[in-house]
């Protein structure tokens, strides 16, 4: 098989030691998670560093990250959701007049879009007029409200 007898037995010995260390690391992690269930891996490693030293376990931060992912014990961050579209609006919905329209050259079709940017002073709205063929911005306005006048 290409391995020496010495290497084979050394590998078996380290596998046995590693499995014992892994069991101890998992036990320590689960013990801390009972106390603080939403503690991240970096802070968990910082808290367990002394316990690892006491039990002569060599486990760095990256190794702990790998084991936590392997055991599915990593904390999944909550996704923040900001609703920007009001589908139940009272305004009339207009049909898409550009659907199926093939654009072969520039300045044949312009489209507009509104987006927002949060700043320290509040929310700013950007109204952009874009060429559909070249994707070039033909004009824009920035305002602090979404009134019709700023779009026009």
HELIX and SHEET records of a PDB file:
HELIX    1   1 UNK A    5  UNK A   35  1                                  31    
HELIX    2   2 UNK A   41  UNK A   54  1                                  14    
HELIX    3   3 UNK A   61  UNK A   70  1                                  10    
HELIX    4   4 UNK A  148  UNK A  151  1                                   4    
SHEET    1   A 3 UNK A 110  UNK A 118  0                                        
SHEET    2   A 3 UNK A 123  UNK A 131 -1                                        
SHEET    3   A 3 UNK A 137  UNK A 143 -1                                        
END                                                                             
